[in-house]
Amino acid sequence: MRVVPAISLARPTALAALTVLLAVCLCAGLAAGQDGKMLWDGEKWVPAAAPEPGTAMGDLASIRQDVDAGRVKTIIDRVEQFLVQYPQSPGCEEAMNLAGQALIKRGRYWKAYDWYTRQISTYPNGAFFQRALDRQYMIADAFLKGRKRRLWGIFRIGVQDDAIDMLQRIAAAAPGTELAERSLLRVADHYFDNGLFKEAIDIYEQFIRENPSSPRRAYAMLQVPKSYLLSYKGVEWDVAPLLNAKKRFEIFAAAYPRAAKRENVATILEEIRRIRAHKLYHIGWFYERTKHPRAAAYYYQQLLDTEDQRGVRIFADTQWAEQARQRLAMIGPVEPAEPAPRSDRRDKATDDRIEKRQAEDSASPSVTLPPGEPPRLSTELGRRRDVVVDEPPAMPASGAQSPVPDEEPIDDDKVDETSDVEGPTRLEALPVPPQ
């Protein structure tokens, strides 16, 4: 027979009594917390005094209540009066912060930023320092998104350049913090989204240098080669952005191999290789149509013979290498010759000759050249922000080079071109080799 144990009533009764007692104490504590707020007196947090006009804490409590309730029209005058009447009060910092909060509620973002700046400069280590920086970030972000500044209460003007300066000041005021990281990346992403890739690269590189342990570092490392790649304008322009993109994608893949696989970095590198082949072919075609067969043969031969560090021919299997073979067959037996180095100064006769050749019809009856075009990548580079890296940076083997991008960008492709991303060089400006 199964024995059912007797149920003790004493223990549940004691537990019930204890539960009721705890509930009463909790309710009393919550009520006390709701009735009074805590203020910083310069040394410790103390209960806020009841609003008593004529005292510093009382007047500050009244200002705070009105800001919380949305009654903000007269807050600025009251704060100014408070600062004059109680210049030594520890509540002056909060009063300045409340002034900025009131102006934000009224839509006066520019003036609110000035109040937060005044607070930060007066109390650089104050209790409301971080709150002021957070509000300044919010204001700068709103300006970058298109919010206008009111000028003289009539005109509305864009202040995106000022917003960038605001974010950089925030990053400088709180180095090493999460807010500083967000501020720098917000500036870099703004440049990236607006096609200012050179500026974006500078800020991403600054972020990488200043935040070596940040979880956002992988994102910045990936945005650098994306910026280089998107700054490439086509086969008629400088190839250096492609080479810089290739180098930085390889650095990212070495540091974060799993993330590189998710981002299809291998596919992007393959397409960069094909675009570089197209570029070499285009240079050869330029010299061929300008009646310099030896220079043309030099670049066509580069497509067939260029090798990597392992001795593997880089471009030999591309469609441009096949077309280069056809062009070499049509040119006939000539000795390839590298063009003369670029000269910073050209005489007028040379300039006139180049202009005349540019005016000529670039099409040949027997040859057609695919038009120059920017890279068409099958992998969407887009303005993504969801790069997830769930791995630490890969450590290089003993004696191997670190994946940290501490080197200067590539300057030169050894194909007689400059590397300034900001000022691309047209093919028409290539040096004219001697006849």
C-alpha positions as CSV (number, residue, x, y, z in Angstrom):
1,M,0.0,0.0,0.0
2,R,1.3,3.4,-0.9
3,V,1.8,5.8,2.0
4,V,0.9,9.4,1.5
5,P,3.0,11.7,3.7
6,A,1.3,14.1,6.0
7,I,1.2,17.7,4.9
8,S,2.7,20.2,7.3
9,L,0.7,23.5,7.6
10,A,3.3,25.3,9.7
11,R,5.9,25.8,7.0
12,P,3.6,27.2,4.3
13,T,2.1,29.6,6.9
14,A,5.5,30.9,7.7
15,L,6.4,31.3,4.1
16,A,3.2,33.1,3.4
17,A,3.8,35.5,6.2
18,L,7.4,36.2,5.0
19,T,6.2,36.8,1.5
20,V,3.6,39.4,2.7
21,L,6.3,41.1,4.7
22,L,8.7,41.3,1.8
23,A,5.9,42.7,-0.5
24,V,5.0,45.4,2.0
25,C,8.7,46.4,2.3
26,L,9.1,46.5,-1.5
27,C,6.1,48.6,-2.0
28,A,7.2,51.0,0.7
29,G,10.7,51.3,-1.0
30,L,9.2,51.9,-4.4
31,A,6.9,54.6,-3.0
32,A,9.9,56.3,-1.3
33,G,11.8,56.0,-4.6
34,Q,9.0,57.6,-6.5
35,D,8.5,60.4,-4.0
36,G,12.0,61.7,-4.0
37,K,14.9,61.8,-6.5
38,M,18.6,61.7,-5.9
39,L,21.0,64.6,-6.7
40,W,24.8,64.8,-6.8
41,D,26.1,67.3,-4.3
42,G,29.6,67.2,-5.6
43,E,30.7,64.4,-3.3
44,K,27.8,61.9,-3.1
45,W,24.2,61.3,-4.1
46,V,21.7,62.7,-1.7
47,P,17.9,62.8,-1.6
48,A,16.5,65.8,-3.6
49,A,14.9,68.5,-1.5
50,A,11.3,69.4,-2.1
51,P,10.8,72.3,-4.4
52,E,11.4,75.3,-2.3
53,P,11.7,78.6,-4.2
54,G,14.6,80.6,-3.1
55,T,17.1,77.7,-2.6
56,A,19.4,76.2,-5.2
57,M,18.1,72.7,-5.0
58,G,14.5,73.8,-4.9
59,D,14.8,76.0,-8.0
60,L,16.7,73.2,-9.8
61,A,14.0,70.7,-8.9
62,S,11.4,73.1,-10.3
63,I,13.3,73.5,-13.6
64,R,13.6,69.7,-13.8
65,Q,10.0,69.1,-13.3
66,D,9.0,71.6,-16.0
67,V,11.4,70.0,-18.5
68,D,10.1,66.6,-17.8
69,A,6.5,67.9,-18.2
70,G,7.3,69.6,-21.5
71,R,6.9,73.2,-20.2
72,V,10.1,74.4,-21.9
73,K,9.4,77.9,-23.2
74,T,10.9,79.8,-20.3
75,I,13.5,77.2,-19.2
76,I,16.5,79.0,-20.8
77,D,15.8,82.2,-19.0
78,R,15.3,80.4,-15.7
79,V,18.6,78.4,-16.2
80,E,20.5,81.6,-16.9
81,Q,19.0,83.2,-13.8
82,F,20.0,80.1,-11.8
83,L,23.6,80.2,-13.0
84,V,23.8,83.9,-12.0
85,Q,22.1,83.4,-8.6
86,Y,23.9,80.2,-7.6
87,P,27.3,80.2,-9.4
88,Q,28.9,77.9,-6.9
89,S,26.1,75.4,-6.7
90,P,26.8,71.8,-7.8
91,G,23.5,71.9,-9.5
92,C,24.8,74.3,-12.2
93,E,26.0,71.3,-14.3
94,E,22.6,69.7,-14.3
95,A,20.9,73.1,-15.0
96,M,23.0,73.4,-18.2
97,N,22.1,69.9,-19.2
98,L,18.4,70.7,-18.7
99,A,18.8,73.8,-20.8
100,G,20.0,71.6,-23.7
101,Q,17.2,69.1,-23.1
102,A,14.6,71.8,-23.2
103,L,16.0,73.2,-26.5
104,I,15.9,69.7,-28.1
105,K,12.3,69.5,-27.2
106,R,11.7,72.8,-28.9
107,G,13.6,71.6,-32.0
108,R,16.5,74.0,-31.5
109,Y,19.2,71.5,-32.0
110,W,22.0,73.9,-32.8
111,K,21.5,76.0,-29.6
112,A,21.1,72.8,-27.6
113,Y,24.6,71.6,-28.9
114,D,26.0,74.9,-27.7
115,W,24.6,74.4,-24.2
116,Y,26.1,70.9,-24.0
117,T,29.4,72.2,-25.2
118,R,29.3,74.9,-22.5
119,Q,28.5,72.2,-19.9
120,I,31.3,69.9,-21.0
121,S,33.9,72.7,-21.1
122,T,32.8,73.9,-17.6
123,Y,32.5,70.5,-16.0
124,P,34.8,68.1,-18.0
125,N,34.6,65.5,-15.2
126,G,31.0,66.1,-14.1
127,A,28.3,63.6,-13.4
128,F,26.4,64.6,-16.5
129,F,29.4,64.6,-18.9
130,Q,28.4,61.3,-20.6
131,R,24.8,62.4,-21.0
132,A,25.9,65.6,-22.7
133,L,28.1,63.6,-25.1
134,D,25.3,61.2,-25.9
135,R,23.0,64.2,-26.7
136,Q,25.6,65.8,-28.9
137,Y,25.9,62.6,-30.8
138,M,22.2,62.5,-31.3
139,I,22.2,66.1,-32.6
140,A,25.2,65.5,-35.0
141,D,23.5,62.4,-36.3
142,A,20.3,64.3,-37.0
143,F,22.2,67.0,-38.9
144,L,24.0,64.3,-41.0
145,K,20.6,62.9,-41.9
146,G,19.4,66.2,-43.3
147,R,18.1,68.2,-40.4
148,K,18.5,72.0,-41.0
149,R,19.8,74.6,-38.7
150,R,17.6,77.7,-38.0
151,L,19.4,80.9,-38.9
152,W,18.0,84.1,-37.5
153,G,14.7,82.2,-36.9
154,I,13.9,82.4,-40.6
155,F,16.3,80.5,-42.8
156,R,17.1,76.8,-42.7
157,I,20.6,75.8,-43.8
158,G,22.3,72.4,-44.0
159,V,25.2,71.9,-41.6
160,Q,26.6,68.4,-42.5
161,D,30.2,69.7,-42.4
162,D,29.6,71.0,-38.9
163,A,28.0,67.7,-37.9
164,I,31.2,65.9,-39.0
165,D,33.2,68.3,-36.9
166,M,30.9,67.6,-33.9
167,L,31.4,63.9,-34.2
168,Q,35.1,64.2,-34.4
169,R,35.1,66.4,-31.3
170,I,33.1,63.8,-29.5
171,A,35.6,61.1,-30.4
172,A,38.4,63.2,-29.2
173,A,36.6,64.1,-25.9
174,A,36.0,60.4,-25.0
175,P,38.9,58.3,-26.6
176,G,38.6,54.6,-26.2
177,T,34.9,54.6,-25.4
178,E,32.0,53.0,-27.3
179,L,30.7,56.4,-28.1
180,A,34.0,57.5,-29.7
181,E,33.9,54.3,-31.8
182,R,30.4,55.0,-33.0
183,S,31.3,58.7,-33.7
184,L,34.2,57.8,-35.9
185,L,32.4,55.1,-37.8
186,R,29.4,57.5,-38.3
187,V,31.7,60.0,-40.0
188,A,33.3,57.3,-42.2
189,D,30.0,55.7,-43.2
190,H,28.7,59.2,-44.1
191,Y,31.6,59.7,-46.5
192,F,31.2,56.2,-47.8
193,D,27.5,56.6,-48.5
194,N,28.1,59.8,-50.3
195,G,30.8,58.5,-52.6
196,L,33.7,60.4,-50.8
197,F,35.8,57.3,-50.7
198,K,39.2,58.9,-50.0
199,E,37.8,60.7,-46.9
200,A,36.1,57.5,-45.9
201,I,39.3,55.5,-46.1
202,D,41.2,58.1,-44.0
203,I,38.6,57.8,-41.1
204,Y,38.3,54.0,-41.3
205,E,42.1,53.8,-41.1
206,Q,42.1,56.1,-38.1
207,F,39.5,53.9,-36.4
208,I,41.7,50.8,-37.1
209,R,44.7,52.5,-35.6
210,E,43.0,53.9,-32.5
211,N,40.8,50.8,-31.7
212,P,42.9,47.7,-32.1
213,S,40.7,45.6,-29.8
214,S,37.3,46.9,-30.8
215,P,34.7,44.4,-32.1
216,R,33.9,46.9,-34.8
217,R,37.5,46.8,-36.1
218,A,36.7,44.0,-38.6
219,Y,33.9,46.1,-40.1
220,A,36.3,49.0,-40.6
221,M,38.9,46.7,-42.1
222,L,36.4,45.5,-44.6
223,Q,35.1,48.9,-45.5
224,V,38.6,50.1,-46.5
225,P,39.0,47.8,-49.5
226,K,35.4,48.3,-50.4
227,S,36.1,52.1,-50.6
228,Y,39.2,51.5,-52.7
229,L,37.3,49.3,-55.1
230,L,34.3,51.6,-55.4
231,S,36.6,54.6,-56.1
232,Y,37.9,52.8,-59.3
233,K,36.3,54.5,-62.3
234,G,37.1,52.2,-65.1
235,V,39.8,51.1,-67.5
236,E,40.6,54.7,-68.6
237,W,41.6,55.7,-65.1
238,D,44.3,54.9,-62.6
239,V,44.6,51.3,-61.5
240,A,46.0,52.0,-58.0
241,P,42.5,51.8,-56.3
242,L,42.2,48.2,-57.6
243,L,45.6,47.3,-56.3
244,N,44.9,48.8,-52.9
245,A,41.6,47.0,-52.8
246,K,43.3,43.7,-53.6
247,K,45.9,44.2,-50.9
248,R,43.4,45.2,-48.2
249,F,41.0,42.3,-49.1
250,E,43.9,39.9,-48.7
251,I,44.8,41.4,-45.3
252,F,41.1,41.1,-44.2
253,A,41.0,37.5,-45.4
254,A,44.2,36.6,-43.5
255,A,42.8,38.2,-40.3
256,Y,39.2,37.0,-40.4
257,P,39.0,33.9,-42.7
258,R,35.5,32.9,-41.8
259,A,34.1,36.4,-42.2
260,A,36.0,36.7,-45.6
261,K,34.2,33.5,-46.8
262,R,30.8,34.9,-45.8
263,E,31.6,38.2,-47.6
264,N,32.7,36.3,-50.8
265,V,36.2,38.0,-50.7
266,A,37.6,35.3,-52.9
267,T,35.0,36.1,-55.6
268,I,35.8,39.8,-55.4
269,L,39.5,39.1,-55.7
270,E,38.9,37.0,-58.8
271,E,36.9,39.8,-60.4
272,I,39.6,42.3,-59.5
273,R,42.1,40.1,-61.4
274,R,39.9,40.2,-64.5
275,I,39.5,43.9,-64.3
276,R,43.2,44.4,-64.1
277,A,43.6,42.2,-67.2
278,H,41.1,44.4,-69.0
279,K,43.1,47.5,-67.9
280,L,46.4,46.1,-69.4
281,Y,44.6,45.3,-72.6
282,H,43.1,48.8,-72.8
283,I,46.6,50.4,-72.4
284,G,48.0,48.2,-75.1
285,W,45.1,49.1,-77.4
286,F,45.7,52.8,-76.6
287,Y,49.3,52.6,-77.9
288,E,48.2,50.5,-80.9
289,R,45.7,53.0,-82.1
290,T,48.1,55.9,-81.6
291,K,50.6,54.1,-83.9
292,H,53.1,52.9,-81.3
293,P,53.2,49.1,-82.0
294,R,56.2,48.4,-79.8
295,A,54.6,49.9,-76.7
296,A,51.4,48.1,-77.6
297,A,53.2,44.8,-77.8
298,Y,54.8,45.5,-74.5
299,Y,51.5,45.7,-72.7
300,Y,49.9,42.8,-74.6
301,Q,52.9,40.7,-73.6
302,Q,52.4,41.7,-70.0
303,L,49.0,40.0,-70.1
304,L,50.7,36.8,-71.2
305,D,53.8,36.8,-69.1
306,T,53.1,38.6,-65.7
307,E,53.6,36.1,-62.9
308,D,52.9,36.2,-59.2
309,Q,55.3,35.3,-56.4
310,R,54.7,31.6,-57.0
311,G,55.6,31.8,-60.7
312,V,52.0,31.4,-61.8
313,R,50.9,33.6,-64.7
314,I,48.2,35.9,-63.4
315,F,46.2,36.9,-66.5
316,A,47.0,34.1,-69.0
317,D,43.6,32.4,-68.7
318,T,41.5,35.6,-69.1
319,Q,39.6,36.6,-72.2
320,W,41.8,39.7,-72.4
321,A,44.9,37.5,-72.7
322,E,43.3,35.7,-75.6
323,Q,42.5,39.0,-77.3
324,A,46.1,40.2,-76.6
325,R,47.4,37.1,-78.5
326,Q,45.2,38.0,-81.5
327,R,46.5,41.6,-81.4
328,L,50.1,40.5,-81.2
329,A,49.5,38.3,-84.3
330,M,48.1,41.3,-86.2
331,I,50.9,43.7,-85.1
332,G,53.5,41.2,-86.4
333,P,57.0,40.6,-85.3
334,V,58.1,43.6,-83.4
335,E,60.4,43.9,-80.3
336,P,58.2,45.0,-77.3
337,A,59.5,48.2,-75.7
338,E,58.4,49.8,-72.5
339,P,57.2,53.4,-72.9
340,A,59.5,56.2,-71.7
341,P,59.0,57.4,-68.2
342,R,56.4,60.1,-67.7
343,S,57.7,63.6,-67.8
344,D,56.2,66.4,-65.6
345,R,56.9,68.8,-68.5
346,R,56.0,68.4,-72.1
347,D,56.7,70.8,-74.9
348,K,53.9,72.4,-76.9
349,A,54.5,70.2,-79.9
350,T,54.0,67.0,-77.9
351,D,50.8,68.4,-76.4
352,D,49.5,69.3,-79.8
353,R,50.3,65.9,-81.1
354,I,48.4,64.2,-78.3
355,E,45.4,66.5,-78.8
356,K,45.4,65.7,-82.5
357,R,45.4,62.0,-81.8
358,Q,42.6,62.3,-79.3
359,A,40.5,64.0,-81.9
360,E,41.0,61.1,-84.4
361,D,38.5,58.3,-84.7
362,S,39.5,55.7,-82.1
363,A,37.8,52.9,-84.0
364,S,39.6,50.8,-86.5
365,P,37.9,49.0,-89.4
366,S,39.4,45.7,-88.3
367,V,39.4,46.0,-84.5
368,T,36.8,46.8,-81.9
369,L,37.5,47.5,-78.3
370,P,35.0,46.8,-75.5
371,P,34.2,50.2,-73.8
372,G,35.8,51.0,-70.5
373,E,33.5,50.3,-67.5
374,P,33.7,50.3,-63.7
375,P,33.8,47.0,-62.0
376,R,30.6,45.0,-62.1
377,L,30.9,42.7,-59.1
378,S,28.6,39.8,-58.6
379,T,29.0,40.3,-54.9
380,E,27.0,43.3,-53.7
381,L,29.3,45.8,-52.0
382,G,26.3,48.0,-51.0
383,R,26.2,50.1,-47.9
384,R,26.0,47.1,-45.6
385,R,26.3,47.5,-41.8
386,D,25.7,43.9,-40.9
387,V,29.2,42.5,-41.2
388,V,29.3,39.9,-38.4
389,V,32.7,38.7,-37.2
390,D,32.5,35.8,-34.7
391,E,36.2,35.0,-34.7
392,P,39.4,36.6,-33.3
393,P,41.9,37.9,-35.8
394,A,44.0,35.0,-37.1
395,M,47.5,35.0,-35.7
396,P,50.3,34.9,-38.2
397,A,52.7,31.9,-38.2
398,S,56.1,32.4,-36.7
399,G,58.1,34.8,-38.9
400,A,55.1,35.6,-41.1
401,Q,53.8,39.0,-41.7
402,S,51.0,40.3,-39.4
403,P,47.6,40.9,-41.0
404,V,47.4,44.3,-39.4
405,P,47.3,46.9,-42.1
406,D,50.2,49.0,-41.0
407,E,51.6,49.5,-44.4
408,E,51.2,52.4,-46.9
409,P,48.8,51.8,-49.8
410,I,50.3,50.6,-53.0
411,D,51.6,53.5,-55.1
412,D,52.2,51.9,-58.4
413,D,51.3,49.0,-60.7
414,K,54.6,49.3,-62.7
415,V,52.5,50.0,-65.7
416,D,53.4,53.7,-66.0
417,E,50.5,55.1,-64.0
418,T,50.1,57.3,-60.9
419,S,48.4,56.1,-57.7
420,D,46.6,59.2,-56.4
421,V,43.0,58.1,-55.8
422,E,41.9,61.8,-55.5
423,G,43.2,62.8,-59.0
424,P,42.9,59.9,-61.5
425,T,45.0,59.9,-64.6
426,R,43.4,59.5,-68.0
427,L,45.0,57.2,-70.5
428,E,45.3,60.1,-73.0
429,A,47.9,61.6,-70.6
430,L,50.2,58.5,-70.9
431,P,53.7,59.2,-72.2
432,V,54.3,59.0,-75.9
433,P,57.2,56.7,-76.6
434,P,59.7,57.7,-79.3
435,Q,59.1,56.5,-82.8
